[in-house]
Amino acid sequence: MNEQGRRILECLEGVAAERARRSADPALGERVQAVKHYQHQRFEQTYADMLAHPRYAKAARFFLEDLYGPEDFTRRDDEFARIVPALVRLFPHEIISTVMALAELHVLSERMDSAMALALPSSPPDGEAYAQAWRAVGQPAQRERQIQLMLQVGGALERYTRNPLLRHSLRLMRTPAQAAGLGALQAFLENGFDTFREMRGAREFLDTIATRERELAARLFAGGVAGATAGG
């Protein structure tokens, strides 16, 4: 297995370790779910304008549900972990790089969510409790890394839309991907590609996410709160 494959597998093992930790401590698991639910609401409030925008709504929903959502991605992760060698062998290099960024984002977010849950002064969190936990956890470099990885995945999907050959290759991968147990990953990639293609240019969308997420992080570290209701 090459270095990319090893890195993807390490990230998935990190995610599995977080899940095992929460299974062993149901109270922690409940608090993590409360954190995820709050963050989901916060994203909806922060990007309410984009979720209602004819051009950006589908992409914003893709970020909300596939990159920022509270859903259980166990099936997709289990697929990754079982067939990382096949993944590296079957998919084009550029797509593997995107999957690696997605895996890194996933494990980083899960670890930060666990840390936030442990630091919460109350659960479920309101804006003040969430902000207190944020400052207690700290790690501004890791917060910035989360934003960078989110933008990296979005930027890669946008680049794919300018490469008809890559999209054609991805379509050709559908049957072998299903046969190899990569159906959930294939669906994620195709959904992301089609969503970004329909947007007809993602620069403004990605710049808006970068600006708002960094402004939020700066506000929280400076002593502000995430928002009056869902952390806008």
C-alpha positions in Angstrom: 0.0 0.0 0.0 1.3 3.5 -0.9 1.7 6.4 1.5 -1.7 7.9 0.6 -3.4 4.5 1.4 -1.6 4.3 4.7 -2.6 7.8 5.6 -6.3 7.2 4.8 -6.3 4.0 6.8 -4.6 5.8 9.8 -7.4 8.4 9.7 -10.1 5.8 9.6 -8.6 4.0 12.5 -8.6 7.3 14.4 -12.3 7.7 13.7 -13.0 4.1 14.8 -11.2 4.8 18.0 -13.4 7.8 18.7 -16.5 5.7 18.1 -15.2 3.0 20.4 -14.5 5.6 23.1 -18.0 6.9 22.9 -19.5 3.4 22.9 -17.7 2.7 26.1 -19.0 6.0 27.6 -22.6 6.5 26.6 -22.7 9.9 28.4 -19.8 11.1 26.3 -21.6 9.8 23.2 -24.7 11.8 24.0 -22.7 14.9 24.6 -20.9 14.5 21.2 -24.2 14.1 19.5 -25.4 17.3 21.2 -22.3 19.1 19.9 -22.9 17.8 16.4 -26.5 18.8 16.4 -25.6 22.3 17.6 -23.0 22.7 14.9 -25.5 21.5 12.3 -27.9 24.2 13.4 -25.2 26.8 13.5 -24.2 26.0 9.9 -27.8 26.3 8.9 -28.1 29.7 10.5 -24.7 31.0 9.3 -25.5 30.0 5.7 -29.2 30.5 5.6 -28.8 32.9 2.7 -26.8 30.4 0.6 -29.2 27.5 1.5 -32.0 29.7 0.0 -30.0 30.8 -3.0 -30.9 29.2 -6.3 -27.3 28.9 -7.4 -25.7 27.9 -4.1 -28.4 25.9 -2.3 -27.4 22.4 -3.4 -23.7 23.0 -2.7 -24.5 24.5 0.7 -26.7 21.5 1.5 -23.9 19.2 0.4 -21.5 20.8 2.8 -24.1 20.8 5.6 -25.0 17.1 5.2 -21.9 15.4 3.8 -19.1 17.5 5.3 -20.6 19.2 8.4 -23.6 17.0 9.3 -24.3 14.9 12.4 -25.0 11.8 10.3 -23.4 8.5 11.1 -20.9 7.8 8.4 -20.0 4.4 9.7 -21.0 2.6 6.5 -18.8 4.8 4.4 -15.9 4.6 6.8 -16.2 0.8 7.0 -16.1 0.6 3.2 -12.9 2.8 3.2 -11.2 0.7 5.9 -12.0 -2.7 4.2 -10.9 -1.8 0.7 -8.2 1.0 1.0 -5.8 -1.1 -1.2 -8.6 -1.4 -3.9 -9.4 2.2 -3.5 -5.8 3.3 -4.2 -5.6 0.9 -7.1 -8.9 1.7 -8.8 -9.4 5.4 -8.5 -7.4 8.1 -10.2 -4.6 9.8 -8.2 -6.4 13.2 -8.0 -9.5 11.5 -6.5 -7.4 9.6 -4.0 -5.9 12.9 -2.8 -9.4 14.2 -2.2 -10.4 11.1 -0.3 -7.2 11.6 1.8 -8.2 15.1 2.6 -11.8 14.0 3.4 -10.4 11.3 5.8 -8.2 13.8 7.5 -11.0 16.2 7.9 -13.2 13.4 9.3 -10.8 12.2 12.0 -9.9 15.8 13.0 -13.5 16.8 13.3 -14.3 13.7 15.3 -11.5 14.3 17.8 -12.4 18.0 18.2 -16.1 17.0 18.7 -15.0 14.7 21.5 -12.9 17.3 23.1 -15.7 19.8 22.9 -18.1 17.4 24.4 -15.8 16.8 27.4 -15.3 20.6 27.9 -19.0 21.5 27.7 -20.2 23.2 30.9 -23.8 22.1 30.1 -25.5 19.9 27.6 -27.2 20.4 25.3 -25.1 23.5 24.6 -26.4 27.0 24.0 -24.3 29.7 22.4 -22.4 30.6 25.7 -21.7 27.0 26.6 -20.5 26.2 23.2 -18.2 29.2 23.2 -16.8 28.3 26.6 -16.0 24.7 25.4 -14.4 26.1 22.3 -12.0 28.3 24.3 -11.3 25.5 26.7 -10.3 23.1 23.9 -8.3 25.8 22.1 -6.1 24.5 19.4 -6.5 27.4 16.9 -4.1 25.7 14.4 -6.3 22.6 14.3 -9.4 24.8 13.8 -7.7 26.4 10.9 -6.7 23.0 9.6 -10.4 22.0 9.6 -11.3 25.0 7.5 -8.4 24.4 5.1 -9.4 20.7 4.6 -13.1 21.6 4.0 -12.0 24.1 1.4 -9.5 21.6 -0.1 -12.3 19.1 -0.6 -14.6 21.7 -2.1 -11.8 23.1 -4.3 -11.1 19.6 -5.6 -14.7 19.0 -6.5 -14.8 22.3 -8.3 -11.7 21.3 -10.3 -13.3 18.0 -11.3 -16.0 19.9 -13.1 -13.4 21.4 -15.5 -12.1 18.0 -16.3 -14.6 16.1 -18.5 -12.2 13.1 -18.8 -12.1 12.7 -15.0 -15.9 12.8 -14.8 -16.1 10.2 -17.5 -13.6 8.1 -15.7 -15.7 8.4 -12.5 -18.8 7.3 -14.3 -16.9 4.3 -15.6 -15.9 3.4 -12.1 -19.5 3.0 -10.9 -19.8 -0.7 -11.6 -16.3 -1.8 -10.4 -16.7 0.5 -7.4 -20.0 -1.2 -6.4 -18.3 -4.6 -6.9 -15.4 -3.6 -4.7 -17.7 -2.4 -1.9 -17.1 1.3 -2.7 -20.7 2.3 -3.4 -21.0 4.9 -0.7 -17.7 6.5 -1.7 -18.7 6.5 -5.3 -22.1 8.1 -4.5 -20.4 10.8 -2.4 -17.9 11.7 -5.3 -20.6 11.7 -8.0 -23.0 13.8 -5.8 -20.2 16.2 -5.1 -19.2 16.5 -8.7 -22.7 17.0 -10.0 -23.5 19.5 -7.3 -20.5 21.7 -8.0 -21.0 21.4 -11.8 -24.5 22.8 -11.4 -23.2 25.7 -9.4 -21.2 26.8 -12.5 -18.2 28.2 -10.6 -17.5 27.7 -6.9 -15.0 30.5 -6.1 -17.5 32.9 -4.5 -19.1 30.0 -2.6 -15.8 28.7 -1.2 -14.6 32.2 -0.4 -17.8 32.9 1.6 -17.3 29.7 3.6 -13.6 30.6 4.3 -14.5 34.1 5.4 -17.4 33.2 7.7 -15.8 30.2 9.3 -12.6 32.2 10.1 -14.6 35.1 11.4 -16.5 32.7 13.7 -13.3 31.1 15.0 -11.8 34.5 15.7 -14.9 35.7 17.5 -15.1 32.6 19.7 -11.4 32.8 20.6 -11.8 36.5 21.4 -14.5 35.8 23.9 -17.6 36.0 21.8 -20.4 33.5 21.5 -21.4 31.3 18.5 -24.8 32.9 18.2 -28.0 33.7 20.2 -29.8 30.5 19.0 -27.8 28.2 16.7 -24.5 29.9 16.6 -24.7 32.1 13.5 
